[in-house]
Each structure stands twice: as C-alpha cells, then as structure tokens.
Amino acid sequence: MRFNYRSFFKSHHPQTLASLKSIFNSFFFLLSKVNPMDGNPPPDDPPPFDPLEPSNPVSYPLKTLEELESRSYFNSFHFPFNKASVKLPPYAANELPKRPRLLVCHDMAGGYLDDKWIQGGNNPDAYAIWHWYLIDVFVYFSHSLVTLPPPCWTNTAHKHGVKVLGTFIMEWDEGKLLANKLLSSQKSAQMYAEQLSELAAALGFDGWLVNMEVSLDVEQISNLKEFVSHLTQSMHSLVPGSLVIWYDSVTIDGNLSWQDQLNAKNKPFFDISDGIFVNYTWRENYPKHSAEVAGDRKFDVYMGIDVFGRNTYGGGQWTTNLALDVIKMDNVSAAIFAPGWVYETKQLPDFQTAQNRWWELVERSWGISQNYPQTLPFYSNFDQGHGYQVSVDGKQISQTPWNNISSQSFQPFLEFSGKSTGGHLKVVVDIKEPSYNGGGNLTFNGTLDDDFQFSARLFEGKLQLADSPLNFTYSVKSNGNSLLGLSLEFTSAVREQRSVLLASGDSLLTMGHFVRHFDNVIMPHRVTKAETEPSWVIQESSIAMEGYMLTKIHAVCYKLRPEVHKKVGQGKTLPFSPSEYHAVLGHLAINSCTLNSDFPPSTSWLVDGNFTKWSSSASHGSKKLNVKLVWKLKDGKTHLFPKYYIYVTKQPVLSIAETNGSLPLVQEFLGVAEVEAFYVSDLLVPSGTSSVKFIIQVCSLDGAFQKLEESPSLDLNIQGS
C-alpha cells in the first residue's frame, strides 16, 4: 500500500513540506530558464529574467503583491504576446449549463514548462490535453502568488467552449505575510481584487481559483469576504460569464482546516463566489451532504479528485472513475486535480495511448460536456499542438520537431476502440506521418474484410442548418482499395433522424452497398488544387437540410469489390480473408455557401519591425538578427484571422545571385503567431546576404491559407551590406 507522504506532511509537518517545496520550486525555476528554441546549452550563469527586455516571448506568474499593485506587468515586453486571441464562442460565453460539470485543474509539474514558450518550443512529446469535449472549466495552476494561464491553454480551451481560470494562492509562512497585506483594510482587499480582474480581462481568460491556504485571525475574515465578493463582482462586470471559484481551505473562523465538503464553515465564501472546489479527501457521503447544503446551487459544488491518489476517494490514477461515479450519482460537479499524472509518471505503453485510455474512463463515468460543431465555419486538421513536421495543403514546410498548444484544432471525439463488422482497425491521431495541414492526421490502420465497414466517431455537434446549403470539404490519402467516407446524422425539431453518407470509390458499387444503410448516399466530387500534393484527394459535397441539426459525424472505412466471394469449385464460395487497410483523413471543413475566405491583398497591411538588433555570429562573416515583427490592416479593422505563418527568405548580394542564376529563394518557416506580432530571435544571416524578407501568411477560420506571393511582407536590408 502506498503511503501518502504529501497528505501526511501537509497535515502534520507543514514546515518540512514548505522546505521541500522551496527546493523543488528552485529546481523547476532553473529548468524553466532554458529556451527550447535555442539549440545551444544554457550558460553557467544565465542573466536574470528582465520582463522589460526583448526576448523570446514567455508566460510567467506574478510572485509579489507589489507586482500586482504596480501594474508593472502591462509594461512588460511579453504582455502583448500573452493575450489570448481566441474568444469563447457565443454559446459558451455566458453562464455554465445547469447540470453536473467537470472542472480540470492542470497542476503539471509546477507549471510554465514547455507551455510557457508562447511561439512554441521544439519538444514533440510536450504535455497537452486534447479531450476538451469532456471539460467545462480548465484551471491553470502553479504555486506562485498569481498564476496567469499561458495563452496557448486559453486559446485551445476557448476554441472548444471551455472556460479558463488563473490561480490566486497564498500558502505557508510567506502566504501568511502576504495575506496580512492583502487584508490590511477593506480598501486594500478591493484594490487587489480589481487588479486581478483587470489582468484576466486584459489577457482574455475567464476568472480565478482563489486558494487561501493560510490561517488567519478571525478579525481578518471580514476583509477576506470583501476580497472574494469584490473580485466576483468586478470579474462579472469586466468579463460577463466569468467565474470566481473558492478552494476549500481557510474556514470562516480563520482556521486552515480542509472540510472536504460544503458546510457552515466554508459556505459563507461559497455564497459570495461562483462555486467551491472541495478538497479531495472527502468520504462517500460528502457529495450528497454538500448538495443538500448548496440547495439550488448544487452544480456549483466541485468535489475534488486527486489523480495522484493522495488520500482521494477511489484512489485516483486508473480508478479515478470510482469517485466520478459517486459524484455523478449525487448530482454535483467534479474537479479533477493533476491529470498530468499520466504524463509525469510515464504510464505505459506511451503517453498518447495512456492519455486516451485514462480519459476514456472519465467519459464512461461522466459523459460528454461539449458539442461541436455548433457554429460555422468549422475546421479541424486533427492537430494536437505537437509533432514532427508542419504542412500546408499537403506540402511539408518544416521537418523540425515542435510543440505549441495554440495550434490545436478541434479535437475528434475518438473512442478507445471503434465499431467494425469485420476485421480490426486502429484509429489514432498521427503526428509523425506527413499531414495535409498543420502537424496531425487521423490515421486508420489494420485489416478490414472486403465488403464490410468500420465506423469511428469524429464529432458530436449541435449545428442548426439554415436555408443555405452546407459545404463539406475533406482530404484523404489511402492505399490500394482502402476507401474512406463520412457518415452524417441529422435530427429535426420533432426528433426525426436522417442519415447521409459522403462516400468515395465506384459510384455504382457504393450505392448498391450502402443504399440500405443510409437515407441518402452522396458521391462527392474531387477538387483539384494546383498547390496540393497529388497523393492527397480533396473531396467536396454540398447538402441542404433546412430545419435539421447536424448531430453526429463519423468516419466510415470500407472496401468494395465487384465479387465479394471467391469460388473454390463445385459452386461453393468462401469469404475473402481480411486484407490490409490504410487511410488518412487530413482535414475536415464545414462551411456555408454564403461564407468565403477572401484575404485582404498584401497592400492592405502595414508591416513593421521593432527592437531590431544585429550582432556578430561565431560563423565567419555571418550575423544574427533579433526583431519584433508587427502588422495590422491599414483600415484599422479587426479581422478574425486565427493565426499567421511566418517565413523568411534571404536575398544574396547581386554577384552571388548572378552566379547562382535563377535558383529560387528558399522560404524558411519560422513559426506561427496567434497575435499580430512575432519575435524573431537569433536568426542566422549568412555572409553574402543583402537583405531578408519576412512573409506573414494569413490563415482564415475555415483553414484556408493566403498564397505566399500575395501575403504581406517586410524587407530588411542587412546592416553594413
């Protein structure tokens, strides 16, 4: 039996645990100073981090009340890069649904690791979450005073309809001193609450988890209540639909005493906030008791579950679902703490497989929280925010390993195993095989009997159809006679269901095979794009189903042959044996015929370079360039472009260009930007280069990319050339 050291020390030896925490925090702080985009080893004595100096943009917490009070963060070089660029969709921007909800508190190895590099890092195995369809609220957690969520988490969570909270925490002896200052007066409590609200609104996230894990004098409680109440009110005023969640810690009498339930000792804080995160050492009957105390606000009670299993009900880890079952039965909400356990403890056989298996347990107990598509346009290239290459229209633009959670597209509702009528197929998000767009594919591999089919869930939506037809466009790459289609399910207002198959292959055989299984079988037409790699087949269909709602999208894998049995003599036949099947779904785009992805011409943009710095390189005659690229439309309008791909070309001096003749310039991919700015760090410019040209390739919400030759750009002459 595993002894729960952390819980024991937390209860009996807090000073010992504080010392250990300080040691580990110092260790992780030193690790966090290593820039993953820099291939060189870190110096022995790295210079202290100066947020005012231009450098590779990072996310970082605030560690003192002085930083919070002074508003110095807004003067940081990194502040503009830390703004989330994706807003919550309209259907998720207001109050949470009136049902049991799932809150996930990330608590991943101290926080601010690979995810702190805003423009991405080079770790293809970096931690990420992609089961967003199971989550209602995501909390970014660290043990710093003010934990500001890195924008990559906010961007991808918002895309999936999930609210994001930062953390405000005070703990140990240092926390007691901070609490004395915070609660010195009603005015100070209000002031700090307003500063936190301002930060959340400016950075684009949705509220705070408040964790006061310190003992207080009973005289301080009135100002603590004022702080929580004012924070809740000011957040609601600045960010409608925002949340302030109280953590079950200090009680109304000032004692640091985790109640493990909602009761009279912590309910006063629950009453002035949007909910309570109950400590994770509760007993089986506590969710029911908490629901009774909460009354009509029972869904605002989030019963904690520690995935590491530290005195948590059910043991966490691979039995986390036991606690979820009890919570769901008592009709309150759940708060999963530290799902990164799968990653941190290196669960077998690999992170991708273990993560999918663990979250499948959550889904079986809890069910689905999010539905998409719900709005148009809808686009997914199945990118998980990490990988080994990046492609545009099937052509690789980079073969460098990378990570950037902001690059996640809508994630499929993949089940641990699909349903097949013959053979066996494995469905995975593949980050190694060349993709169609971004860095991921949906790959179907295995065996499939001839004339049988395999169905895999992709999305469960609530997309209401209007009078304009829907356009479906998707890319497929397959071997032999492996065929891949899409199964669509529509539901009317009176719950009448209709099924449609977007098929491929021989139309006569396909119609004959599927006509009895679907209300309608459509043979998409093949789209030819000059810029697309020929191994990819682009399929396009249009469907008119006014008054219906698109509720389900499945991939359908199948093989068809004119003869489905082979003769063995004397009129006897035997079924064909299973044969290999391989197909890849590169992307799926759903759009309305009335929408278009026209891009503003390059002349519509203003592009500039700030903080330009040239330095000598160790390579003879070469230089290094640092520059902040910024761009905006001349008309001042804000367009909803989700991201920009950044490239550079290096123009040789005239004599070298004449020698090389008409060789095309190499367009080097530098990275992706979610805001209208990108910092180029230590770009190597070889000798013999006269100028560099930066190209900003605009990407639209439906996944289309502006042609490079039509994209905005900036030319910089080489200093001293």
Disulfide bonds with the S-S distance in Angstrom:
none
